[in-house]
Amino acid sequence: MRVCVVGCGAVGSLFAASLAQLEDVEVWAYDLDEAHVRAINESGLRLSGAGELTGRLRATSEADELPACDFGIVAVKSMQTGPALAATAHAFPDGAVCSVQNGVGNEEAIAEHVERVIRGTTFPAGRIVEPGHVQWDVQGDTTIGPFEPRPASLEECARLADACTRGGMPTTALADARGPQWRKVIFNAATNPIGALTGLAHGRVCERPDLRRLVSALVDEGKAAAAAQGIELDADPEELIDYAARKDVAYDHKASMLQDVEGRRPTEIDYLNGGIVRFGREHGVPTQLNEAVVALIKGLEASWTS
């Protein structure tokens, strides 16, 4: 099996380095960070923290160098999905491509470039410490399944899930993966922007009663938007939020949106809270709090160029 990880940031690196532990999987990575690519090729891709290992794989910032692959795993920021797939689609003439990204709308963007798409949701998280080295902050499970408008087969999903699990990233293949995806969308939309706006890590947001009430109100809007689409969540996002706030889980973890704000980089707000707002409008569900959060994050982003 040959797998190409498109976007070798923190999450992409977790999948790439883990899959590279397997003798029956050849791993390639595509990333535009040339220093990161060079370090991976010279010394391997190192994970530390929740997992300690080094993956040996081929990395490139030149899409033309990618060979034909059986599977793609897309882990770029949501706003980069279209350009990344436009550059790499030639590597998947007969392959299936899986999103493990935040938010909603990524599978639709992937489907514009490849024939068979896998819907994916992953909970492991981390951060790049230096080129070639990723700190693994949070372990967790991944769920994948056919993307209904342009699906890969369930058998293909099961094959990819088996490889990820054997590599150390527990993954389950389901016929309908929308429930896990929307649980995480709601989790991220309720917590990430609050951390980004306050500068607080996940646990510190949750230990403040005023902020925790706001988080719950955002969750309620997300649940309503999911229910209006006939999506049954696989678990209550509130339980996940409280679990992640434990000191032995993700109390001190800075959400990706907070990391983006600290780096003055564009956030994924349009694909998280913005996605909830979009589906809410389509189905007549009020989402005023999510609309307010989108406006606040957009205003924060605008302040960097004013």
Contacts in CASP RR format, 6 or more apart in sequence:
PFRMAT RR
TARGET T0000
AUTHOR 0000-0000-0000
METHOD contacts of the structure
MODEL  1
MRVCVVGCGAVGSLFAASLAQLEDVEVWAYDLDEAHVRAINESGLRLSGA
GELTGRLRATSEADELPACDFGIVAVKSMQTGPALAATAHAFPDGAVCSV
QNGVGNEEAIAEHVERVIRGTTFPAGRIVEPGHVQWDVQGDTTIGPFEPR
PASLEECARLADACTRGGMPTTALADARGPQWRKVIFNAATNPIGALTGL
AHGRVCERPDLRRLVSALVDEGKAAAAAQGIELDADPEELIDYAARKDVA
YDHKASMLQDVEGRRPTEIDYLNGGIVRFGREHGVPTQLNEAVVALIKGL
EASWTS
1 24 0 8 1.000
1 25 0 8 1.000
1 26 0 8 1.000
1 70 0 8 1.000
1 71 0 8 1.000
1 159 0 8 1.000
1 163 0 8 1.000
2 25 0 8 1.000
2 26 0 8 1.000
2 27 0 8 1.000
2 28 0 8 1.000
2 67 0 8 1.000
2 68 0 8 1.000
2 69 0 8 1.000
2 70 0 8 1.000
2 71 0 8 1.000
3 19 0 8 1.000
3 25 0 8 1.000
3 26 0 8 1.000
3 27 0 8 1.000
3 28 0 8 1.000
3 69 0 8 1.000
3 70 0 8 1.000
3 71 0 8 1.000
3 72 0 8 1.000
3 73 0 8 1.000
3 160 0 8 1.000
3 163 0 8 1.000
4 27 0 8 1.000
4 28 0 8 1.000
4 29 0 8 1.000
4 30 0 8 1.000
4 66 0 8 1.000
4 69 0 8 1.000
4 71 0 8 1.000
4 72 0 8 1.000
4 73 0 8 1.000
4 88 0 8 1.000
4 91 0 8 1.000
4 92 0 8 1.000
5 12 0 8 1.000
5 13 0 8 1.000
5 15 0 8 1.000
5 16 0 8 1.000
5 19 0 8 1.000
5 27 0 8 1.000
5 28 0 8 1.000
5 29 0 8 1.000
5 30 0 8 1.000
5 72 0 8 1.000
5 73 0 8 1.000
5 75 0 8 1.000
6 30 0 8 1.000
6 72 0 8 1.000
6 73 0 8 1.000
6 74 0 8 1.000
6 75 0 8 1.000
6 76 0 8 1.000
6 84 0 8 1.000
6 85 0 8 1.000
6 88 0 8 1.000
6 97 0 8 1.000
7 29 0 8 1.000
7 30 0 8 1.000
7 31 0 8 1.000
7 74 0 8 1.000
7 75 0 8 1.000
7 76 0 8 1.000
7 84 0 8 1.000
8 16 0 8 1.000
8 29 0 8 1.000
8 30 0 8 1.000
8 31 0 8 1.000
8 33 0 8 1.000
8 36 0 8 1.000
8 37 0 8 1.000
8 40 0 8 1.000
8 45 0 8 1.000
8 59 0 8 1.000
8 75 0 8 1.000
9 31 0 8 1.000
9 33 0 8 1.000
9 36 0 8 1.000
9 75 0 8 1.000
9 128 0 8 1.000
9 134 0 8 1.000
10 125 0 8 1.000
10 126 0 8 1.000
10 127 0 8 1.000
10 128 0 8 1.000
10 134 0 8 1.000
10 135 0 8 1.000
10 256 0 8 1.000
11 75 0 8 1.000
11 100 0 8 1.000
11 122 0 8 1.000
11 124 0 8 1.000
11 125 0 8 1.000
11 126 0 8 1.000
12 29 0 8 1.000
12 73 0 8 1.000
12 75 0 8 1.000
12 100 0 8 1.000
13 29 0 8 1.000
13 45 0 8 1.000
13 47 0 8 1.000
13 128 0 8 1.000
13 132 0 8 1.000
13 134 0 8 1.000
14 47 0 8 1.000
14 124 0 8 1.000
14 126 0 8 1.000
14 134 0 8 1.000
14 136 0 8 1.000
14 169 0 8 1.000
15 73 0 8 1.000
15 75 0 8 1.000
15 100 0 8 1.000
15 122 0 8 1.000
15 164 0 8 1.000
15 169 0 8 1.000
16 27 0 8 1.000
16 29 0 8 1.000
16 45 0 8 1.000
16 55 0 8 1.000
16 57 0 8 1.000
16 73 0 8 1.000
17 45 0 8 1.000
17 46 0 8 1.000
17 47 0 8 1.000
17 53 0 8 1.000
17 54 0 8 1.000
17 55 0 8 1.000
17 57 0 8 1.000
17 134 0 8 1.000
18 47 0 8 1.000
18 53 0 8 1.000
18 164 0 8 1.000
18 167 0 8 1.000
18 168 0 8 1.000
18 169 0 8 1.000
19 25 0 8 1.000
19 27 0 8 1.000
19 57 0 8 1.000
19 163 0 8 1.000
19 164 0 8 1.000
19 167 0 8 1.000
19 169 0 8 1.000
20 27 0 8 1.000
20 45 0 8 1.000
20 55 0 8 1.000
20 56 0 8 1.000
20 57 0 8 1.000
21 53 0 8 1.000
21 55 0 8 1.000
21 167 0 8 1.000
21 168 0 8 1.000
22 163 0 8 1.000
22 166 0 8 1.000
22 167 0 8 1.000
24 163 0 8 1.000
25 163 0 8 1.000
26 58 0 8 1.000
27 55 0 8 1.000
27 57 0 8 1.000
27 58 0 8 1.000
28 57 0 8 1.000
28 58 0 8 1.000
28 59 0 8 1.000
28 60 0 8 1.000
28 66 0 8 1.000
28 67 0 8 1.000
28 69 0 8 1.000
28 91 0 8 1.000
29 37 0 8 1.000
29 40 0 8 1.000
29 45 0 8 1.000
29 57 0 8 1.000
29 58 0 8 1.000
29 59 0 8 1.000
29 60 0 8 1.000
30 59 0 8 1.000
30 60 0 8 1.000
30 61 0 8 1.000
30 63 0 8 1.000
30 66 0 8 1.000
30 84 0 8 1.000
30 87 0 8 1.000
30 88 0 8 1.000
31 37 0 8 1.000
31 59 0 8 1.000
31 61 0 8 1.000
32 61 0 8 1.000
33 61 0 8 1.000
33 131 0 8 1.000
34 61 0 8 1.000
35 131 0 8 1.000
36 59 0 8 1.000
36 128 0 8 1.000
36 131 0 8 1.000
36 132 0 8 1.000
37 59 0 8 1.000
37 60 0 8 1.000
37 61 0 8 1.000
38 131 0 8 1.000
39 130 0 8 1.000
39 131 0 8 1.000
39 132 0 8 1.000
39 133 0 8 1.000
40 57 0 8 1.000
40 59 0 8 1.000
40 131 0 8 1.000
40 132 0 8 1.000
41 58 0 8 1.000
41 59 0 8 1.000
43 54 0 8 1.000
43 132 0 8 1.000
44 54 0 8 1.000
44 55 0 8 1.000
44 56 0 8 1.000
44 57 0 8 1.000
44 132 0 8 1.000
45 54 0 8 1.000
45 55 0 8 1.000
45 56 0 8 1.000
45 57 0 8 1.000
45 59 0 8 1.000
45 132 0 8 1.000
45 134 0 8 1.000
46 53 0 8 1.000
46 54 0 8 1.000
46 55 0 8 1.000
46 132 0 8 1.000
46 133 0 8 1.000
46 134 0 8 1.000
47 53 0 8 1.000
47 54 0 8 1.000
47 55 0 8 1.000
47 134 0 8 1.000
47 136 0 8 1.000
48 129 0 8 1.000
48 133 0 8 1.000
48 134 0 8 1.000
48 135 0 8 1.000
48 136 0 8 1.000
49 135 0 8 1.000
49 136 0 8 1.000
49 137 0 8 1.000
50 124 0 8 1.000
50 136 0 8 1.000
50 137 0 8 1.000
50 138 0 8 1.000
50 139 0 8 1.000
51 136 0 8 1.000
51 139 0 8 1.000
60 66 0 8 1.000
63 87 0 8 1.000
63 88 0 8 1.000
63 90 0 8 1.000
63 91 0 8 1.000
66 88 0 8 1.000
66 90 0 8 1.000
66 91 0 8 1.000
67 91 0 8 1.000
68 91 0 8 1.000
68 92 0 8 1.000
68 93 0 8 1.000
68 94 0 8 1.000
68 95 0 8 1.000
69 91 0 8 1.000
69 92 0 8 1.000
69 95 0 8 1.000
70 94 0 8 1.000
70 95 0 8 1.000
70 96 0 8 1.000
71 95 0 8 1.000
71 96 0 8 1.000
71 97 0 8 1.000
71 98 0 8 1.000
71 156 0 8 1.000
71 160 0 8 1.000
72 91 0 8 1.000
72 92 0 8 1.000
72 95 0 8 1.000
72 96 0 8 1.000
72 97 0 8 1.000
72 98 0 8 1.000
73 97 0 8 1.000
73 98 0 8 1.000
73 100 0 8 1.000
74 81 0 8 1.000
74 84 0 8 1.000
74 85 0 8 1.000
74 97 0 8 1.000
74 98 0 8 1.000
74 99 0 8 1.000
74 100 0 8 1.000
74 101 0 8 1.000
74 106 0 8 1.000
74 110 0 8 1.000
75 100 0 8 1.000
75 101 0 8 1.000
76 84 0 8 1.000
76 101 0 8 1.000
77 101 0 8 1.000
77 266 0 8 1.000
77 268 0 8 1.000
78 101 0 8 1.000
78 102 0 8 1.000
78 103 0 8 1.000
78 105 0 8 1.000
78 106 0 8 1.000
78 268 0 8 1.000
78 270 0 8 1.000
78 271 0 8 1.000
79 266 0 8 1.000
79 268 0 8 1.000
79 270 0 8 1.000
79 271 0 8 1.000
81 99 0 8 1.000
81 101 0 8 1.000
81 105 0 8 1.000
81 106 0 8 1.000
81 109 0 8 1.000
81 110 0 8 1.000
82 109 0 8 1.000
82 110 0 8 1.000
82 112 0 8 1.000
82 113 0 8 1.000
85 97 0 8 1.000
85 109 0 8 1.000
85 110 0 8 1.000
85 112 0 8 1.000
85 113 0 8 1.000
85 114 0 8 1.000
86 113 0 8 1.000
89 113 0 8 1.000
89 114 0 8 1.000
92 114 0 8 1.000
95 114 0 8 1.000
95 115 0 8 1.000
95 116 0 8 1.000
96 114 0 8 1.000
96 116 0 8 1.000
96 117 0 8 1.000
96 118 0 8 1.000
96 152 0 8 1.000
96 153 0 8 1.000
96 156 0 8 1.000
96 157 0 8 1.000
96 160 0 8 1.000
97 110 0 8 1.000
97 114 0 8 1.000
97 116 0 8 1.000
97 117 0 8 1.000
97 118 0 8 1.000
97 152 0 8 1.000
98 117 0 8 1.000
98 118 0 8 1.000
98 119 0 8 1.000
98 120 0 8 1.000
98 144 0 8 1.000
98 152 0 8 1.000
98 157 0 8 1.000
98 160 0 8 1.000
99 106 0 8 1.000
99 107 0 8 1.000
99 110 0 8 1.000
99 117 0 8 1.000
99 118 0 8 1.000
99 119 0 8 1.000
99 120 0 8 1.000
100 120 0 8 1.000
100 121 0 8 1.000
100 122 0 8 1.000
100 142 0 8 1.000
101 271 0 8 1.000
102 184 0 8 1.000
102 185 0 8 1.000
102 188 0 8 1.000
102 256 0 8 1.000
102 268 0 8 1.000
102 271 0 8 1.000
102 272 0 8 1.000
103 181 0 8 1.000
103 184 0 8 1.000
103 185 0 8 1.000
103 188 0 8 1.000
103 189 0 8 1.000
103 268 0 8 1.000
103 271 0 8 1.000
103 272 0 8 1.000
103 275 0 8 1.000
104 181 0 8 1.000
104 182 0 8 1.000
104 185 0 8 1.000
104 271 0 8 1.000
104 275 0 8 1.000
104 279 0 8 1.000
105 271 0 8 1.000
105 275 0 8 1.000
106 271 0 8 1.000
107 117 0 8 1.000
107 119 0 8 1.000
107 120 0 8 1.000
107 147 0 8 1.000
108 149 0 8 1.000
110 117 0 8 1.000
110 147 0 8 1.000
111 117 0 8 1.000
111 147 0 8 1.000
111 149 0 8 1.000
111 150 0 8 1.000
114 150 0 8 1.000
115 150 0 8 1.000
116 150 0 8 1.000
116 151 0 8 1.000
116 152 0 8 1.000
116 153 0 8 1.000
116 156 0 8 1.000
117 146 0 8 1.000
117 147 0 8 1.000
117 149 0 8 1.000
117 150 0 8 1.000
117 151 0 8 1.000
117 152 0 8 1.000
118 144 0 8 1.000
118 145 0 8 1.000
118 146 0 8 1.000
118 147 0 8 1.000
118 152 0 8 1.000
118 156 0 8 1.000
118 157 0 8 1.000
118 160 0 8 1.000
119 144 0 8 1.000
119 145 0 8 1.000
119 146 0 8 1.000
119 147 0 8 1.000
119 148 0 8 1.000
119 177 0 8 1.000
119 178 0 8 1.000
119 181 0 8 1.000
120 142 0 8 1.000
120 143 0 8 1.000
120 144 0 8 1.000
120 145 0 8 1.000
120 177 0 8 1.000
120 180 0 8 1.000
120 181 0 8 1.000
121 142 0 8 1.000
121 143 0 8 1.000
121 144 0 8 1.000
121 177 0 8 1.000
121 180 0 8 1.000
121 181 0 8 1.000
121 183 0 8 1.000
121 184 0 8 1.000
122 140 0 8 1.000
122 141 0 8 1.000
122 142 0 8 1.000
122 143 0 8 1.000
122 169 0 8 1.000
123 138 0 8 1.000
123 139 0 8 1.000
123 140 0 8 1.000
123 141 0 8 1.000
123 142 0 8 1.000
123 184 0 8 1.000
124 136 0 8 1.000
124 138 0 8 1.000
124 139 0 8 1.000
124 140 0 8 1.000
124 142 0 8 1.000
124 169 0 8 1.000
125 137 0 8 1.000
125 138 0 8 1.000
125 250 0 8 1.000
125 253 0 8 1.000
125 256 0 8 1.000
126 134 0 8 1.000
126 135 0 8 1.000
126 136 0 8 1.000
126 137 0 8 1.000
126 138 0 8 1.000
126 253 0 8 1.000
127 134 0 8 1.000
127 135 0 8 1.000
127 137 0 8 1.000
127 254 0 8 1.000
127 259 0 8 1.000
128 134 0 8 1.000
128 135 0 8 1.000
129 135 0 8 1.000
137 250 0 8 1.000
137 253 0 8 1.000
138 244 0 8 1.000
138 249 0 8 1.000
138 250 0 8 1.000
138 253 0 8 1.000
140 170 0 8 1.000
141 170 0 8 1.000
141 171 0 8 1.000
141 172 0 8 1.000
142 161 0 8 1.000
142 164 0 8 1.000
142 169 0 8 1.000
142 170 0 8 1.000
142 171 0 8 1.000
142 172 0 8 1.000
143 171 0 8 1.000
143 172 0 8 1.000
143 173 0 8 1.000
143 174 0 8 1.000
143 177 0 8 1.000
143 180 0 8 1.000
143 181 0 8 1.000
143 234 0 8 1.000
144 157 0 8 1.000
144 160 0 8 1.000
144 161 0 8 1.000
144 171 0 8 1.000
144 172 0 8 1.000
144 173 0 8 1.000
144 174 0 8 1.000
144 177 0 8 1.000
145 151 0 8 1.000
145 152 0 8 1.000
145 154 0 8 1.000
145 157 0 8 1.000
145 173 0 8 1.000
145 174 0 8 1.000
145 175 0 8 1.000
145 176 0 8 1.000
145 177 0 8 1.000
146 152 0 8 1.000
146 153 0 8 1.000
146 154 0 8 1.000
146 157 0 8 1.000
146 175 0 8 1.000
146 177 0 8 1.000
154 173 0 8 1.000
154 175 0 8 1.000
157 173 0 8 1.000
157 174 0 8 1.000
158 173 0 8 1.000
160 171 0 8 1.000
160 173 0 8 1.000
161 171 0 8 1.000
161 172 0 8 1.000
161 173 0 8 1.000
162 171 0 8 1.000
164 170 0 8 1.000
164 171 0 8 1.000
165 171 0 8 1.000
174 180 0 8 1.000
178 229 0 8 1.000
178 231 0 8 1.000
179 226 0 8 1.000
179 231 0 8 1.000
179 232 0 8 1.000
179 233 0 8 1.000
179 234 0 8 1.000
180 234 0 8 1.000
182 222 0 8 1.000
182 226 0 8 1.000
182 231 0 8 1.000
182 233 0 8 1.000
183 233 0 8 1.000
183 234 0 8 1.000
183 235 0 8 1.000
183 237 0 8 1.000
183 240 0 8 1.000
185 222 0 8 1.000
185 272 0 8 1.000
185 275 0 8 1.000
185 276 0 8 1.000
186 218 0 8 1.000
186 219 0 8 1.000
186 222 0 8 1.000
186 223 0 8 1.000
186 226 0 8 1.000
186 233 0 8 1.000
186 237 0 8 1.000
186 276 0 8 1.000
187 219 0 8 1.000
187 237 0 8 1.000
187 240 0 8 1.000
187 241 0 8 1.000
187 244 0 8 1.000
188 255 0 8 1.000
188 257 0 8 1.000
188 272 0 8 1.000
189 218 0 8 1.000
189 222 0 8 1.000
189 272 0 8 1.000
189 273 0 8 1.000
189 274 0 8 1.000
189 275 0 8 1.000
189 276 0 8 1.000
189 290 0 8 1.000
189 293 0 8 1.000
190 215 0 8 1.000
190 216 0 8 1.000
190 218 0 8 1.000
190 219 0 8 1.000
190 222 0 8 1.000
190 237 0 8 1.000
190 241 0 8 1.000
191 202 0 8 1.000
191 205 0 8 1.000
191 206 0 8 1.000
191 215 0 8 1.000
191 241 0 8 1.000
191 244 0 8 1.000
191 255 0 8 1.000
192 255 0 8 1.000
192 256 0 8 1.000
192 257 0 8 1.000
192 258 0 8 1.000
192 272 0 8 1.000
193 257 0 8 1.000
193 267 0 8 1.000
193 269 0 8 1.000
193 272 0 8 1.000
193 273 0 8 1.000
193 293 0 8 1.000
193 296 0 8 1.000
193 297 0 8 1.000
194 200 0 8 1.000
194 205 0 8 1.000
194 211 0 8 1.000
194 214 0 8 1.000
194 215 0 8 1.000
194 218 0 8 1.000
194 293 0 8 1.000
195 201 0 8 1.000
195 202 0 8 1.000
195 205 0 8 1.000
195 255 0 8 1.000
195 257 0 8 1.000
195 258 0 8 1.000
196 255 0 8 1.000
196 257 0 8 1.000
196 258 0 8 1.000
196 260 0 8 1.000
196 261 0 8 1.000
196 267 0 8 1.000
196 297 0 8 1.000
196 300 0 8 1.000
197 293 0 8 1.000
197 296 0 8 1.000
197 297 0 8 1.000
197 300 0 8 1.000
198 205 0 8 1.000
198 211 0 8 1.000
199 258 0 8 1.000
199 261 0 8 1.000
199 262 0 8 1.000
200 208 0 8 1.000
200 211 0 8 1.000
200 258 0 8 1.000
201 251 0 8 1.000
201 252 0 8 1.000
201 253 0 8 1.000
201 254 0 8 1.000
201 255 0 8 1.000
201 258 0 8 1.000
202 244 0 8 1.000
202 245 0 8 1.000
202 250 0 8 1.000
202 251 0 8 1.000
202 252 0 8 1.000
202 253 0 8 1.000
202 254 0 8 1.000
202 255 0 8 1.000
203 244 0 8 1.000
203 245 0 8 1.000
203 250 0 8 1.000
203 251 0 8 1.000
203 252 0 8 1.000
204 251 0 8 1.000
205 211 0 8 1.000
205 212 0 8 1.000
205 215 0 8 1.000
205 245 0 8 1.000
206 212 0 8 1.000
206 215 0 8 1.000
206 241 0 8 1.000
206 242 0 8 1.000
206 245 0 8 1.000
207 245 0 8 1.000
214 289 0 8 1.000
215 241 0 8 1.000
216 238 0 8 1.000
217 289 0 8 1.000
218 273 0 8 1.000
218 289 0 8 1.000
218 290 0 8 1.000
218 293 0 8 1.000
219 237 0 8 1.000
219 238 0 8 1.000
219 241 0 8 1.000
221 276 0 8 1.000
221 285 0 8 1.000
221 286 0 8 1.000
221 287 0 8 1.000
221 288 0 8 1.000
221 289 0 8 1.000
221 290 0 8 1.000
222 276 0 8 1.000
222 287 0 8 1.000
222 290 0 8 1.000
223 233 0 8 1.000
223 237 0 8 1.000
224 280 0 8 1.000
224 285 0 8 1.000
224 286 0 8 1.000
224 287 0 8 1.000
225 276 0 8 1.000
225 279 0 8 1.000
225 280 0 8 1.000
225 283 0 8 1.000
225 285 0 8 1.000
225 287 0 8 1.000
226 233 0 8 1.000
228 279 0 8 1.000
228 280 0 8 1.000
228 283 0 8 1.000
228 284 0 8 1.000
228 285 0 8 1.000
229 279 0 8 1.000
229 283 0 8 1.000
243 249 0 8 1.000
244 250 0 8 1.000
244 253 0 8 1.000
245 251 0 8 1.000
254 262 0 8 1.000
256 268 0 8 1.000
257 267 0 8 1.000
257 268 0 8 1.000
257 269 0 8 1.000
257 272 0 8 1.000
257 297 0 8 1.000
260 266 0 8 1.000
260 267 0 8 1.000
260 268 0 8 1.000
261 267 0 8 1.000
261 300 0 8 1.000
264 304 0 8 1.000
266 301 0 8 1.000
267 297 0 8 1.000
267 301 0 8 1.000
269 293 0 8 1.000
269 294 0 8 1.000
269 297 0 8 1.000
269 298 0 8 1.000
270 294 0 8 1.000
273 290 0 8 1.000
273 291 0 8 1.000
273 293 0 8 1.000
273 294 0 8 1.000
273 297 0 8 1.000
274 290 0 8 1.000
274 294 0 8 1.000
276 287 0 8 1.000
276 290 0 8 1.000
277 287 0 8 1.000
277 290 0 8 1.000
277 291 0 8 1.000
277 294 0 8 1.000
279 285 0 8 1.000
280 286 0 8 1.000
280 287 0 8 1.000
281 287 0 8 1.000
END
